[in-house]
Amino acid sequence: MALEVVLGEAVREPEAAWPLVRAGLRSGAPWSRRGALAVLRAWPPGRAPADADALLRRAEAEEPDARLRTEIGEVRRGLSGSGD
């Protein structure tokens, strides 16, 4: 639950929160995964970390919740600027 709270605040300065975003995407708690996605949505355009796409692809492939899996894919495509 602490990770969810911290991720909620990290939306204000997303670039400083990359380690927390990574932890949130790997969390077993869906609300932490959603919190990580909220931070990624706030990321400055064109400045995503180099490993963001790979991390999001893995999270998308492993996500058991269909709606959350769709959200992960949307965020991934938005960060990469691609349609794949």
mmCIF file of the C-alpha atoms, coordinates in Angstrom:
data_MODEL
# 
_entry.id   MODEL 
# 
loop_
_atom_site.group_PDB 
_atom_site.id 
_atom_site.type_symbol 
_atom_site.label_atom_id 
_atom_site.label_alt_id 
_atom_site.label_comp_id 
_atom_site.label_asym_id 
_atom_site.label_entity_id 
_atom_site.label_seq_id 
_atom_site.pdbx_PDB_ins_code 
_atom_site.Cartn_x 
_atom_site.Cartn_y 
_atom_site.Cartn_z 
_atom_site.occupancy 
_atom_site.B_iso_or_equiv 
_atom_site.pdbx_formal_charge 
_atom_site.auth_seq_id 
_atom_site.auth_comp_id 
_atom_site.auth_asym_id 
_atom_site.auth_atom_id 
_atom_site.pdbx_PDB_model_num 
ATOM 1  C CA . MET A 1 1  ? 0.000  0.000   0.000   1.00 0.00 ? 1  MET A CA 1 
ATOM 2  C CA . ALA A 1 2  ? 2.914  2.345   0.663   1.00 0.00 ? 2  ALA A CA 1 
ATOM 3  C CA . LEU A 1 3  ? 4.060  1.950   -2.942  1.00 0.00 ? 3  LEU A CA 1 
ATOM 4  C CA . GLU A 1 4  ? 0.639  3.022   -4.160  1.00 0.00 ? 4  GLU A CA 1 
ATOM 5  C CA . VAL A 1 5  ? 0.759  6.184   -2.038  1.00 0.00 ? 5  VAL A CA 1 
ATOM 6  C CA . VAL A 1 6  ? 4.270  7.076   -3.200  1.00 0.00 ? 6  VAL A CA 1 
ATOM 7  C CA . LEU A 1 7  ? 3.367  6.449   -6.839  1.00 0.00 ? 7  LEU A CA 1 
ATOM 8  C CA . GLY A 1 8  ? 0.354  8.717   -6.419  1.00 0.00 ? 8  GLY A CA 1 
ATOM 9  C CA . GLU A 1 9  ? 2.685  11.530  -5.410  1.00 0.00 ? 9  GLU A CA 1 
ATOM 10 C CA . ALA A 1 10 ? 5.272  10.663  -8.073  1.00 0.00 ? 10 ALA A CA 1 
ATOM 11 C CA . VAL A 1 11 ? 2.977  11.917  -10.839 1.00 0.00 ? 11 VAL A CA 1 
ATOM 12 C CA . ARG A 1 12 ? 4.266  15.401  -9.971  1.00 0.00 ? 12 ARG A CA 1 
ATOM 13 C CA . GLU A 1 13 ? 7.882  14.486  -10.815 1.00 0.00 ? 13 GLU A CA 1 
ATOM 14 C CA . PRO A 1 14 ? 7.695  11.286  -12.830 1.00 0.00 ? 14 PRO A CA 1 
ATOM 15 C CA . GLU A 1 15 ? 11.302 11.198  -13.976 1.00 0.00 ? 15 GLU A CA 1 
ATOM 16 C CA . ALA A 1 16 ? 12.542 11.001  -10.394 1.00 0.00 ? 16 ALA A CA 1 
ATOM 17 C CA . ALA A 1 17 ? 10.321 7.995   -9.743  1.00 0.00 ? 17 ALA A CA 1 
ATOM 18 C CA . TRP A 1 18 ? 11.570 5.518   -12.361 1.00 0.00 ? 18 TRP A CA 1 
ATOM 19 C CA . PRO A 1 19 ? 12.732 2.899   -9.789  1.00 0.00 ? 19 PRO A CA 1 
ATOM 20 C CA . LEU A 1 20 ? 9.316  3.093   -8.124  1.00 0.00 ? 20 LEU A CA 1 
ATOM 21 C CA . VAL A 1 21 ? 7.538  2.779   -11.467 1.00 0.00 ? 21 VAL A CA 1 
ATOM 22 C CA . ARG A 1 22 ? 9.561  -0.342  -12.215 1.00 0.00 ? 22 ARG A CA 1 
ATOM 23 C CA . ALA A 1 23 ? 8.626  -1.789  -8.815  1.00 0.00 ? 23 ALA A CA 1 
ATOM 24 C CA . GLY A 1 24 ? 4.975  -0.849  -9.323  1.00 0.00 ? 24 GLY A CA 1 
ATOM 25 C CA . LEU A 1 25 ? 4.765  -2.588  -12.695 1.00 0.00 ? 25 LEU A CA 1 
ATOM 26 C CA . ARG A 1 26 ? 6.231  -5.772  -11.152 1.00 0.00 ? 26 ARG A CA 1 
ATOM 27 C CA . SER A 1 27 ? 4.001  -5.618  -8.067  1.00 0.00 ? 27 SER A CA 1 
ATOM 28 C CA . GLY A 1 28 ? 1.455  -8.302  -7.341  1.00 0.00 ? 28 GLY A CA 1 
ATOM 29 C CA . ALA A 1 29 ? -1.037 -5.596  -6.380  1.00 0.00 ? 29 ALA A CA 1 
ATOM 30 C CA . PRO A 1 30 ? -3.128 -4.286  -9.292  1.00 0.00 ? 30 PRO A CA 1 
ATOM 31 C CA . TRP A 1 31 ? -3.466 -0.847  -7.675  1.00 0.00 ? 31 TRP A CA 1 
ATOM 32 C CA . SER A 1 32 ? 0.334  -0.503  -7.653  1.00 0.00 ? 32 SER A CA 1 
ATOM 33 C CA . ARG A 1 33 ? 0.487  -1.455  -11.327 1.00 0.00 ? 33 ARG A CA 1 
ATOM 34 C CA . ARG A 1 34 ? -2.181 1.163   -12.066 1.00 0.00 ? 34 ARG A CA 1 
ATOM 35 C CA . GLY A 1 35 ? -0.235 3.727   -10.025 1.00 0.00 ? 35 GLY A CA 1 
ATOM 36 C CA . ALA A 1 36 ? 2.870  3.022   -12.082 1.00 0.00 ? 36 ALA A CA 1 
ATOM 37 C CA . LEU A 1 37 ? 0.871  3.565   -15.265 1.00 0.00 ? 37 LEU A CA 1 
ATOM 38 C CA . ALA A 1 38 ? -0.404 6.903   -13.932 1.00 0.00 ? 38 ALA A CA 1 
ATOM 39 C CA . VAL A 1 39 ? 3.187  8.052   -13.437 1.00 0.00 ? 39 VAL A CA 1 
ATOM 40 C CA . LEU A 1 40 ? 4.105  6.893   -16.943 1.00 0.00 ? 40 LEU A CA 1 
ATOM 41 C CA . ARG A 1 41 ? 1.168  8.832   -18.396 1.00 0.00 ? 41 ARG A CA 1 
ATOM 42 C CA . ALA A 1 42 ? 2.602  11.968  -16.757 1.00 0.00 ? 42 ALA A CA 1 
ATOM 43 C CA . TRP A 1 43 ? 6.041  11.367  -18.268 1.00 0.00 ? 43 TRP A CA 1 
ATOM 44 C CA . PRO A 1 44 ? 7.376  14.180  -20.454 1.00 0.00 ? 44 PRO A CA 1 
ATOM 45 C CA . PRO A 1 45 ? 6.951  13.301  -24.156 1.00 0.00 ? 45 PRO A CA 1 
ATOM 46 C CA . GLY A 1 46 ? 9.988  11.755  -25.796 1.00 0.00 ? 46 GLY A CA 1 
ATOM 47 C CA . ARG A 1 47 ? 11.896 11.313  -22.527 1.00 0.00 ? 47 ARG A CA 1 
ATOM 48 C CA . ALA A 1 48 ? 10.962 7.788   -21.460 1.00 0.00 ? 48 ALA A CA 1 
ATOM 49 C CA . PRO A 1 49 ? 13.803 5.718   -19.989 1.00 0.00 ? 49 PRO A CA 1 
ATOM 50 C CA . ALA A 1 50 ? 15.580 3.437   -22.445 1.00 0.00 ? 50 ALA A CA 1 
ATOM 51 C CA . ASP A 1 51 ? 14.237 0.297   -20.790 1.00 0.00 ? 51 ASP A CA 1 
ATOM 52 C CA . ALA A 1 52 ? 10.619 1.514   -20.530 1.00 0.00 ? 52 ALA A CA 1 
ATOM 53 C CA . ASP A 1 53 ? 9.413  -0.228  -23.677 1.00 0.00 ? 53 ASP A CA 1 
ATOM 54 C CA . ALA A 1 54 ? 10.900 -3.598  -22.708 1.00 0.00 ? 54 ALA A CA 1 
ATOM 55 C CA . LEU A 1 55 ? 9.544  -3.339  -19.171 1.00 0.00 ? 55 LEU A CA 1 
ATOM 56 C CA . LEU A 1 56 ? 6.064  -2.431  -20.415 1.00 0.00 ? 56 LEU A CA 1 
ATOM 57 C CA . ARG A 1 57 ? 6.082  -5.221  -23.009 1.00 0.00 ? 57 ARG A CA 1 
ATOM 58 C CA . ARG A 1 58 ? 6.905  -7.718  -20.280 1.00 0.00 ? 58 ARG A CA 1 
ATOM 59 C CA . ALA A 1 59 ? 4.272  -6.282  -17.940 1.00 0.00 ? 59 ALA A CA 1 
ATOM 60 C CA . GLU A 1 60 ? 1.693  -6.396  -20.727 1.00 0.00 ? 60 GLU A CA 1 
ATOM 61 C CA . ALA A 1 61 ? 2.501  -10.019 -21.556 1.00 0.00 ? 61 ALA A CA 1 
ATOM 62 C CA . GLU A 1 62 ? 2.289  -11.091 -17.910 1.00 0.00 ? 62 GLU A CA 1 
ATOM 63 C CA . GLU A 1 63 ? -0.737 -9.016  -16.832 1.00 0.00 ? 63 GLU A CA 1 
ATOM 64 C CA . PRO A 1 64 ? -3.642 -11.287 -15.787 1.00 0.00 ? 64 PRO A CA 1 
ATOM 65 C CA . ASP A 1 65 ? -6.303 -8.532  -15.838 1.00 0.00 ? 65 ASP A CA 1 
ATOM 66 C CA . ALA A 1 66 ? -7.538 -7.857  -19.385 1.00 0.00 ? 66 ALA A CA 1 
ATOM 67 C CA . ARG A 1 67 ? -8.429 -4.198  -18.785 1.00 0.00 ? 67 ARG A CA 1 
ATOM 68 C CA . LEU A 1 68 ? -5.137 -3.454  -17.097 1.00 0.00 ? 68 LEU A CA 1 
ATOM 69 C CA . ARG A 1 69 ? -3.281 -5.299  -19.874 1.00 0.00 ? 69 ARG A CA 1 
ATOM 70 C CA . THR A 1 70 ? -5.002 -3.019  -22.395 1.00 0.00 ? 70 THR A CA 1 
ATOM 71 C CA . GLU A 1 71 ? -4.005 0.052   -20.369 1.00 0.00 ? 71 GLU A CA 1 
ATOM 72 C CA . ILE A 1 72 ? -0.393 -1.101  -20.241 1.00 0.00 ? 72 ILE A CA 1 
ATOM 73 C CA . GLY A 1 73 ? -0.364 -1.490  -24.014 1.00 0.00 ? 73 GLY A CA 1 
ATOM 74 C CA . GLU A 1 74 ? -1.861 1.965   -24.508 1.00 0.00 ? 74 GLU A CA 1 
ATOM 75 C CA . VAL A 1 75 ? 0.740  3.565   -22.243 1.00 0.00 ? 75 VAL A CA 1 
ATOM 76 C CA . ARG A 1 76 ? 3.548  1.641   -23.952 1.00 0.00 ? 76 ARG A CA 1 
ATOM 77 C CA . ARG A 1 77 ? 2.440  2.764   -27.405 1.00 0.00 ? 77 ARG A CA 1 
ATOM 78 C CA . GLY A 1 78 ? 2.002  6.331   -26.157 1.00 0.00 ? 78 GLY A CA 1 
ATOM 79 C CA . LEU A 1 79 ? 5.524  6.454   -24.761 1.00 0.00 ? 79 LEU A CA 1 
ATOM 80 C CA . SER A 1 80 ? 7.083  4.920   -27.843 1.00 0.00 ? 80 SER A CA 1 
ATOM 81 C CA . GLY A 1 81 ? 4.936  6.901   -30.252 1.00 0.00 ? 81 GLY A CA 1 
ATOM 82 C CA . SER A 1 82 ? 4.294  3.725   -32.239 1.00 0.00 ? 82 SER A CA 1 
ATOM 83 C CA . GLY A 1 83 ? 1.165  1.842   -33.068 1.00 0.00 ? 83 GLY A CA 1 
ATOM 84 C CA . ASP A 1 84 ? 2.574  -1.667  -32.513 1.00 0.00 ? 84 ASP A CA 1 
# 
